[in-house]
Amino acid sequence: MSVVRSASGVISIPSESNNDLGLFLVFCGLALSFPARALLATVYPDNNGVHYAAPAGFVLVILGFLLMRYTRKRFWVEGQSVRVKDGWFGRSLRYNWQEPPMIRLRSQEEERGSSALEYWLVNLVDGKRQYVLDRRQGHQIESRSLAEALAKTINCPVLEKAEAGEITIPREDLDLPFRERVRRQPELLGSEVSKPEPCSIEVSESADEQFYTWRLLSPAMLNEFFTLVCFVLLLAIVPIFPRLAPGQEVPDRFQLSFLDIARNNHHFTYFYVTGGMVGLTAFFLFGYRKELRVCPKRLAAQDRLWGIPVWSAAIPADQLEEIWVRQSARGAHLQLISDACIISGRISSSAVASWLAWRLRHFYGT
């Protein structure tokens, strides 16, 4: 398990704090084993010390891999404080609290060019003060496990961002399945949500089973796809290459396009590459479907590409802890959460995602 709690009470989680140093050691080890060793053997052919370059390089490579693989961040709960040490060489930081503490788990998005990166933060809340204990990209299960382990050790609740704001999960409810949580906190079911029109999800149900299926393609993604096609076609006809006429010494700028080059010189590389990219994107978008099968004993999800299964996951009903909708810059995501697995599916709109989440809560909570 990525989050480990030792017998002495130390909580540890994988860390990337020494990855740069590890990569540097791997690079130095490879350079010392091959090019540097060959150079030294050429310059100093009679020096016996050259033969130790390869073993020394091998040792550096091993140390680099150990730093990248086994570096961990450790947490000690001591009285009314949490001590944190990141990596082998980092200094310890201590966070004290005066008021009854809470552990807060939340996500944060950062725009990096055309993409959005999701970070998960575990904070120690002390009244109006908050201290960031851990921040990592994309590892929601690790962050969730760390928040629960710290809350159990400190004996405090977890404050977690949910669909309708933030909810407080008492310490004694952290390991309870969703059914038990609803019995103790009926408000977790939420108010009834009517089915929106139009709805992109197809539903079939029987007495004790429900089956949902929907395409990954949404109107927003379809607009992005047609925008990409228009950009590719526009770039093909815009003159961006120079042309040298017979008897002309200096070529005219911006006279030829990819279409002119293909028509005159029979060079179709641009159209082969862009056509392949557009075709592959269309093949993925129009053929990708998500399926969700709900029954009293378990919840199973499967992704299919033109009918071929490409991914599947399942959560037993007695291990399902949360059902909620997360809004991000890329749309609405339905998340089904357990300690060992998180099933997440992107849905065309937040209204449809909220409706599906309410149906699932009602199925497992009543």
GIJO-V669420 format. One record per backbone hydrogen bond with DSSP energy under -0.5 kcal/mol. CO is the residue of the C=O (numbers start at 1). NH is the residue of the N-H. E is the energy in kcal/mol with one decimal. If there is no record, write none. Layout:
((CO;NH;E) (CO;NH;E))
This chain:
((2;4;-0.6) (4;6;-0.5) (4;12;-2.7) (6;9;-1.6) (10;6;-2.6) (11;75;-2.8) (12;4;-2.4) (13;73;-3.5) (16;19;-1.3) (18;22;-2.5) (19;23;-2.7) (20;24;-2.1) (21;25;-2.3) (22;26;-2.2) (23;27;-2.4) (24;28;-2.6) (25;29;-2.6) (26;30;-2.4) (27;31;-2.5) (28;32;-2.5) (29;33;-1.7) (30;34;-1.6) (31;36;-2.9) (31;37;-0.5) (34;38;-2.4) (35;39;-2.2) (36;40;-2.5) (37;41;-2.3) (38;42;-1.4) (39;43;-2.3) (40;44;-3.1) (44;47;-1.2) (46;48;-0.6) (47;50;-1.2) (48;51;-1.3) (49;52;-1.4) (50;53;-1.7) (51;55;-0.6) (52;56;-2.1) (53;57;-2.6) (54;58;-2.3) (55;59;-2.1) (56;60;-2.0) (57;61;-2.2) (58;62;-2.1) (59;63;-2.4) (60;64;-2.4) (61;65;-2.3) (62;66;-2.3) (63;67;-2.3) (64;68;-2.0) (65;69;-2.3) (66;70;-2.6) (67;71;-0.7) (71;15;-2.2) (72;87;-1.7) (73;13;-2.0) (74;85;-2.2) (75;11;-2.3) (76;78;-0.7) (76;83;-3.2) (77;79;-0.5) (80;97;-1.8) (81;78;-2.1) (82;95;-2.7) (83;76;-2.7) (84;93;-2.9) (85;74;-2.8) (85;87;-0.7) (86;90;-0.6) (93;84;-3.3) (95;82;-2.5) (102;104;-0.5) (102;125;-3.3) (103;159;-3.3) (104;123;-2.8) (105;161;-1.5) (106;121;-2.9) (108;119;-3.4) (110;117;-3.1) (112;115;-1.7) (115;112;-3.2) (117;110;-2.5) (117;119;-0.5) (118;138;-1.8) (119;108;-2.7) (120;136;-2.0) (121;106;-1.9) (121;123;-0.6) (122;133;-2.5) (122;134;-1.5) (123;104;-2.8) (123;125;-0.6) (124;126;-0.6) (124;131;-2.2) (125;102;-1.5) (126;129;-2.1) (129;126;-3.2) (131;124;-2.9) (131;133;-0.8) (134;122;-2.5) (136;120;-3.2) (136;138;-0.6) (138;140;-1.5) (139;143;-2.1) (140;144;-2.7) (141;145;-2.6) (142;146;-2.5) (143;147;-2.5) (144;148;-2.2) (145;149;-2.4) (146;150;-2.6) (147;151;-2.2) (148;152;-2.3) (149;153;-1.9) (150;154;-2.8) (151;155;-1.8) (151;156;-2.0) (157;103;-2.1) (158;160;-0.6) (158;169;-3.1) (159;105;-2.7) (160;167;-2.9) (162;165;-1.1) (165;162;-4.0) (167;160;-2.7) (167;169;-0.6) (168;170;-0.7) (169;158;-2.3) (170;173;-1.3) (171;174;-1.1) (173;176;-1.1) (177;181;-2.0) (178;182;-2.3) (179;183;-1.6) (180;184;-1.6) (181;185;-3.0) (185;188;-2.2) (186;189;-1.7) (187;190;-0.8) (202;213;-1.9) (204;211;-2.8) (208;296;-0.7) (209;206;-3.0) (210;294;-3.3) (211;204;-2.2) (212;292;-3.0) (213;202;-3.0) (214;290;-3.1) (218;222;-2.6) (219;223;-2.1) (220;224;-2.0) (221;225;-2.1) (222;226;-2.3) (223;227;-2.0) (224;228;-2.0) (225;229;-2.2) (226;230;-2.4) (227;231;-2.2) (228;232;-2.3) (229;233;-2.3) (230;234;-2.5) (231;235;-2.5) (232;236;-1.2) (233;237;-1.0) (234;237;-0.7) (234;238;-1.1) (236;259;-2.2) (238;240;-0.7) (241;255;-2.7) (241;256;-2.7) (243;245;-0.6) (243;252;-2.7) (245;248;-2.2) (249;251;-0.6) (252;243;-2.2) (256;240;-1.7) (256;241;-2.7) (257;261;-2.3) (258;262;-2.2) (259;263;-2.2) (260;264;-2.7) (261;265;-2.3) (261;267;-0.9) (262;266;-0.8) (266;268;-0.7) (268;272;-2.3) (269;273;-2.6) (270;274;-2.7) (271;275;-1.9) (272;276;-2.0) (273;277;-2.1) (274;278;-2.8) (275;279;-2.6) (276;280;-2.4) (277;281;-2.3) (278;282;-2.6) (279;283;-2.5) (280;284;-1.9) (281;285;-2.8) (282;286;-2.4) (283;287;-0.7) (284;288;-1.1) (285;217;-0.6) (287;306;-3.1) (288;216;-2.2) (289;304;-2.7) (290;214;-2.1) (291;302;-2.3) (292;212;-2.9) (292;294;-0.5) (293;300;-2.6) (294;210;-2.6) (297;317;-2.7) (298;295;-1.9) (299;315;-2.8) (300;293;-3.3) (301;313;-2.3) (302;291;-2.8) (303;310;-2.7) (303;311;-1.2) (304;289;-2.8) (304;306;-0.6) (305;308;-1.5) (307;309;-0.6) (308;305;-2.6) (311;303;-2.7) (313;301;-3.2) (315;299;-2.4) (316;319;-1.9) (316;320;-0.8) (317;320;-0.6) (320;178;-4.0) (322;337;-2.5) (324;335;-2.7) (325;327;-0.5) (326;333;-2.1) (328;331;-1.7) (331;328;-2.0) (332;347;-2.4) (333;326;-2.8) (334;345;-2.2) (335;324;-2.1) (335;337;-0.5) (336;343;-2.6) (337;321;-2.9) (337;322;-1.5) (341;338;-2.1) (342;344;-0.6) (343;336;-2.7) (345;334;-2.6) (347;332;-0.8) (349;353;-2.0) (350;354;-2.5) (351;355;-1.9) (352;356;-2.3) (353;357;-2.5) (354;358;-2.2) (355;359;-1.9) (356;360;-2.2) (357;361;-2.5) (358;362;-2.5) (359;363;-2.1) (360;364;-2.3) (361;365;-2.1) (362;366;-1.0))
